[in-house]
Amino acid sequence: METNVKLYSLPYNNVKTYLAALLFIAGNIALPQLFHLIPQGGTTWLPIYFFTLIGAYKYGWRTGLLTAIASPLVNSWLFGMPPVPALPAILLKSTLLAIMAGMAANRYHKVSIGLMVAVVLGYQVVGTLGEWIMKGSFYLAAQDFRIGIPGMLLQIFGGYFFIKYLIRK
C-alpha cells in the first residue's frame, strides 16, 4: 500500500517553511488538548508527535524540526503539559521523528504504511534508548511501548491517511 504524493524539502530561507511549521505547531497544540480530556490520553495516544510526523514527511525535516521543538515547549508553557521534567525525552523523540520522517520522504519520494511503520518504530526505538540513558530506568523509558501503542498506530495509519488524502498538493 504505497502512493506517490508531492513531497517538499523546504529550506529555512523560505517563508513557506515557517508558515507550514506554524500550522503544524497549532495542530500539535490543539490535538493534545483534545486527548488530555481522556484519562491518560497523552501517554496513550502520543498526540504531541502527530503533526511533527506530518510536517516533516510532507514539507521536509526543517519544517518538522521547527514543529518538533516548538510544539512541546509551547504546550508546556501554555498548559503545563508535558511537564517540564518530561521535556528532554519528548524533545529528543520529536527531533528524531522530524529527522527520520524527513529523511524517509526525501529518500523514497512516496508515502506507504511500511515507511510510516519504519519511521515511527525508528524514532521510538532510538528515542527509548536515549530516554533510558537520561532517566536511568528502562521501565520508564519504555512507557511508549507499554502504554502508547494506540498512539503509534494513530501516527502510522493517521499519518499515512493525512499525507495521502488530506494534503496531497
Disulfide bonds with the S-S distance in Angstrom:
none
